[in-house]
Amino acid sequence: MQRLRGRQKHRVDYRHIIDWLVRKPGAFEHYRYRDELFPTSRFRMVFDLLQEKLGRPRGSKQYLRILELAAKDSEVKVDEVLRVLLAGGEEEISAQG
């Protein structure tokens, strides 16, 4: 990871805080660096879709489980699965598979 220089620069690696966020999913809603917790645009699309279908608390909780799976297994694999699910117009997207 490249070093950030200057003021107001930050970089948050979701892998470092995912366990905390899964235990306290309500904190995700107001997390200052929340935009840093979308590794790819597909993760953001899935988050928005879950918010729309499940509502804020449940959608955030489900997204954090997906992000936890990416952190513990493989971000690339999870991103690929999300691509397939989004392209197929899946009704339900969840970490349970």
LINVEN-V826552 format. One record per residue. N is the residue number from 1. RES is the residue in one letter. D_CENTER is the distance of its C-alpha to the mean C-alpha in whole Angstrom. Layout:
BEGIN
N;RES;D_CENTER + N;RES;D_CENTER
END
This chain:
BEGIN
1;M;20 + 2;Q;22 + 3;R;23 + 4;L;23 + 5;R;26 + 6;G;27 + 7;R;26 + 8;Q;23 + 9;K;21 + 10;H;18 + 11;R;15 + 12;V;13 + 13;D;11 + 14;Y;8 + 15;R;10 + 16;H;13 + 17;I;12 + 18;I;9 + 19;D;12 + 20;W;13 + 21;L;10 + 22;V;11 + 23;R;14 + 24;K;14 + 25;P;12 + 26;G;14 + 27;A;13 + 28;F;10 + 29;E;12 + 30;H;14 + 31;Y;13 + 32;R;15 + 33;Y;12 + 34;R;9 + 35;D;9 + 36;E;9 + 37;L;5 + 38;F;5 + 39;P;7 + 40;T;9 + 41;S;10 + 42;R;9 + 43;F;6 + 44;R;7 + 45;M;10 + 46;V;8 + 47;F;7 + 48;D;10 + 49;L;12 + 50;L;11 + 51;Q;12 + 52;E;15 + 53;K;16 + 54;L;15 + 55;G;15 + 56;R;14 + 57;P;14 + 58;R;13 + 59;G;11 + 60;S;9 + 61;K;10 + 62;Q;9 + 63;Y;5 + 64;L;6 + 65;R;8 + 66;I;6 + 67;L;4 + 68;E;8 + 69;L;10 + 70;A;8 + 71;A;10 + 72;K;13 + 73;D;14 + 74;S;13 + 75;E;10 + 76;V;13 + 77;K;14 + 78;V;10 + 79;D;10 + 80;E;14 + 81;V;14 + 82;L;11 + 83;R;14 + 84;V;17 + 85;L;15 + 86;L;15 + 87;A;18 + 88;G;20 + 89;G;19 + 90;E;18 + 91;E;18 + 92;E;16 + 93;I;13 + 94;S;12 + 95;A;11 + 96;Q;15 + 97;G;16
END
